């Protein structure tokens, strides 16, 4: 059985912003997908599509504080002896995307910048600091 290695993101779609943001992201393979920086890939692809889409998503995240990221991947499907191979899309997982607002410095506590967090099922968290000019 063959597994297609991930080269990058195929597509990112913002499915809805209300009542809670939901995003769809598809990769072009399965091999190495669990080690991919999903949050970075998501933000880079949204910014590549145009700044207005990322700004709308960020506004919605600031309002609702969380979103769901549905990740899919394409992999080979065999059609049996003599049938050849083709690719099909499969579900990889749903991840929680959180928004952490900036916090000003208070006394001896330093200020914290605005950031996005992606919670993975294994208990690991991806963090991405947001550029203040991203608003």
Number of C-alpha atoms within 10 A of each C-alpha: 5 10 13 15 15 18 13 14 18 15 15 20 17 16 12 14 17 9 8 14 21 20 20 17 20 21 24 21 24 19 16 12 18 10 7 12 12 20 20 15 16 21 15 13 19 20 15 11 14 10 12 12 14 21 15 14 19 20 13 20 21 15 12 16 17 20 21 16 24 19 18 23 23 22 22 17 15 15 10 8 7 7 8 10 14 11 14 13 15 15 11 17 12 17 18 16 23 19 21 18 15 14 12 11 10 8 7 6 9 10 12 13 14 16 16 22 17 23 17 16 11 6 6 9 14 14 18 15 13 16 10 10 5 10 12
